[in-house]
Amino acid sequence: MTTVNWAILGLGSIAKSFASRFNVENGHLYAAGSRSLEKATTFSEKYNIEKAYGNYDEMLQDEKIDVVYIATPHSHHFDLIISSLQHGKHVLCEKAITMNGVQLQTAIDLAKEKGLILAEAMTIYHMPLYQKLKEILDSGTLGKLKMLQVSFGSLKETDPTNRFYNKELAGGAMLDIGTYALSFARFFLNSQPHEIVTTMNLFETGVDEQSGIILKNDRNEMAVVSLTFRAKMPKRGIIACEDGYITVDDYPRGTSATIIRPDGSSEVLEAGEKSQALNYEAQEMTNRILTKQGNDYIQLSRDVMEIMDTARAKWGLHYDFE
């Protein structure tokens, strides 16, 4: 194999962003699938995609497809991941990758059984800035990691019919914006948290509207995470070490970070482009398929899902998904 053929499954707004900027070395955007052939045809014509399918199962039977990018609402991810893997396709799935840890472990096990790569399209794992920050932290020049602070406030319109507030569609702040904040925290924590303290407020539809989460691991590293659907807050991550701290604004697609040392001196580190965020994910997936490497980040996705499961259990909030 010298070229990896991609297919998009689900043609909403994130799929449009993926297709409009697709520029992957050794990658070819080959097919687009929807539940409507008319929608798939229109989408394919607009983005110069060779094949259009109005049925997911029919698309997955196409032997030319190597990898599927799943861009549906996350309440449908698990079934589509399983179906894609069963048809022998590698999978890059939008976040949150599944609804809970049981689903994710089932998918991971199936991918391993089939010899396929399963990955979450989490920008934080793929933006070039984060690789540079990890190198700085691992070098020890800032001393030991002590504390992380992560916030994300998204002011959603108060509409109980919207999917963000729909419990049947796995709405709520945790699965929508919390996955970014927790992925940021887990990416930099040196081990999985074993202590979780949390509280939240419910929206009238029974989903989590806002929450505070405190994490602590066996190295005494801590993270404080703040989420809300009903107030605007900066998407800001702070990484505090013994000999300085790092701030990252707009961290889901972060391209710039500021390092501040105890003496007040500072430096700005820049890497990557926001507009290429989805291409970074697709390029890494393509490279791993061609080189037959596993996905190093699926363990982080599993850890984040475990944190979310634990927090929701403490809230007494459960989704009826197997």
Beta strands, then each sheet from edge to edge (+ up, - down):
strand 1: 4-9
strand 2: 27-33
strand 3: 51-53
strand 4: 67-70
strand 5: 90-94
strand 6: 118-121
strand 7: 145-153
strand 8: 195-202
strand 9: 208-216
strand 10: 222-228
strand 11: 233-241
strand 12: 244-249
strand 13: 256-260
strand 14: 266-270
sheet 1: 3+ 2+ 1+ 4+ 5+ 6+
sheet 2: 8+ 9- 10+ 7+ 11- 12+ 13- 14+
end
